[in-house]
Amino acid sequence: MIRASSVLMNRKIGMKRRVIVITAVLTMTGLSPAWAQHAMPGMNHDTMSGMSMKPDMGHESMPPPIRDPHAYSDGYDFGPIPRPRFADEHKFASLLVDRLEGVRTSDNTAMAYDLQAWYGRDYDRVVLKAEGDVDGGKLQEARSELLWGRAITTYWDTQLGVRYDSGVDPGRSWLAFGVQGLAPYWFEVEAVGYMSDTGHSALRLDVTYDLLFTQRLILQPRLGANFYGKRDAARSLGSGLSDLAAGIRLRYEIRREFAPYIGVAWAGKYGGTADYARSAGLDVRKTQVVAGVRFWF
């Protein structure tokens, strides 16, 4: 009988100790001791409330919920030294002359250029684009764009700005809006729509791809097309598909920043634009041999 009473007493003491530990843990985690009553049906609320325990046990040693960034600096800061900046907080600039080439056809030699420059940060930047043809020392046809670029994904930028066409034909101003980026399978794509001050609309598509034979010898196919919403007699342009150009250029990167190249290109005019060219005695289809340099910095 005495042995049974001793065993029962030890069980009660062990139960009481376990409840004290559980209640302390629940108090530190902010849970009500009433939860322990459901977990320990053998103990009632009166028994738990009679246990000797501080309600704020352990709170004095717990860290504050929000860490003070200066708690461990003893009050020191950068002082006169400028605060370090992350890479996306810096402004950078770049210029890429993608094509600076001589163009040879069966009866003529001309020059062509295609460049792009930008200045700004990773997410926002100012972009300048220029493309044109020079024949006989005179600018025949040129396109210049000033755009604001905004990154929308890792590989794509939206662009908004203005475009101005110049050359032998009357000038034309446009509002430009489009996207530029790297499509799946490493195609570089540029798609831009335009609205002119005279109510004309246009769409330009450019796609390029770099095929690496080695780390320095690279073959670049290129495809470009221009579409117009309606006929523009002042600039000898028809509606729909106006012109299409395709070419392949083989370049060798002496340095990453400098690469001479050679290639062949085909250019054609279509629809109403071809009709204007025929009326002026111009060829609507051309095969061109090109040689030039590509450089950037």
GIBELCOR-V352575 format. One record per backbone hydrogen bond with DSSP energy under -0.5 kcal/mol. NH is the residue of the N-H (numbers start at 1). CO is the residue of the C=O. Records with the same first field share a line. If there is no record, write none. Layout:
NH = CO  CO
This chain:
5 = 1
6 = 2
7 = 3
8 = 4
9 = 5
10 = 6
11 = 7
12 = 8
13 = 9
14 = 10
15 = 11
16 = 12
17 = 13
18 = 14
19 = 15
20 = 16
21 = 17
22 = 18
23 = 19
24 = 20
25 = 21
26 = 22
27 = 23
28 = 24
29 = 25
30 = 27
31 = 26
35 = 32
36 = 33
37 = 33
38 = 34
39 = 35
40 = 36
43 = 40
48 = 44
49 = 45
50 = 46
51 = 48
53 = 51
57 = 54
59 = 56
60 = 56
61 = 58
62 = 59
69 = 67
71 = 68
73 = 70
75 = 70
76 = 73
81 = 78
89 = 86
90 = 87
92 = 120
94 = 118
96 = 116
97 = 295
98 = 96  114
99 = 114
100 = 293
101 = 112
102 = 291
103 = 110
104 = 102  289
105 = 103  108
110 = 103
111 = 134
112 = 101
113 = 132
114 = 99
115 = 130
116 = 96
117 = 128
118 = 94
119 = 126
120 = 92
121 = 124
125 = 149
126 = 119
127 = 147
128 = 117
129 = 145
130 = 115
131 = 143
132 = 113
133 = 141
134 = 111
135 = 138
138 = 135
140 = 133  138
141 = 133
142 = 166
143 = 131
144 = 164
145 = 129
146 = 162
147 = 127
148 = 160
149 = 125  147
150 = 158
151 = 123
152 = 156
153 = 156
157 = 180
158 = 150
159 = 178
160 = 148
161 = 176
162 = 146
163 = 174
164 = 144
165 = 172
166 = 142
168 = 140
169 = 140
170 = 234
172 = 165
174 = 163
175 = 195
176 = 161  174
177 = 193
178 = 159
179 = 191
180 = 157
181 = 189
182 = 155
183 = 181  187
186 = 183
187 = 183  184
188 = 186  208
189 = 181  187
190 = 206
191 = 179
192 = 204
193 = 177
194 = 202
195 = 175
196 = 200
197 = 173
199 = 196
202 = 194
203 = 227
204 = 192
205 = 225
206 = 190
207 = 223
208 = 188
209 = 221
210 = 186
211 = 209  219
212 = 210
213 = 211  217
214 = 217
218 = 216  251
219 = 211
220 = 218  249
221 = 209  219
222 = 247
223 = 207
224 = 245
225 = 205
226 = 243
227 = 203
228 = 240
229 = 201
232 = 237
235 = 232
236 = 233
237 = 232
240 = 228
242 = 226
243 = 226
244 = 268
245 = 224
246 = 266
247 = 222
248 = 264
249 = 220
250 = 262
251 = 218  249
252 = 260
253 = 216
254 = 252  258
255 = 258
258 = 255
259 = 294
260 = 252
261 = 292
262 = 250
263 = 290
264 = 248
265 = 288
266 = 246
267 = 286
268 = 244
269 = 284
270 = 242
272 = 239
273 = 270
274 = 270
275 = 271
276 = 272
277 = 273
278 = 274
279 = 275
280 = 276
281 = 278
282 = 277
286 = 267
288 = 265
289 = 104
290 = 263
291 = 102
292 = 261
293 = 100
294 = 259
295 = 97
296 = 257
297 = 95
